Amino acid sequence: MPRKALQDGTEGVVKAQILIKNGVVHASVKRAELAMHEYSNE
């Protein structure tokens, strides 16, 4: 397997992992914001 293809594959995996982490963090923040809004409305 050519080194360039191997490098591109690894970069793709790393980018995917970062996107997944950002997605998870974003969802958690959204949930926390919603919870805070509900709490402040009471």
Secondary structure, 3 states (H helix, E strand, C coil): CCHHHHHHHHHHHHHHHHHHHHHHHHHHHHHHHHHHHHHHHC
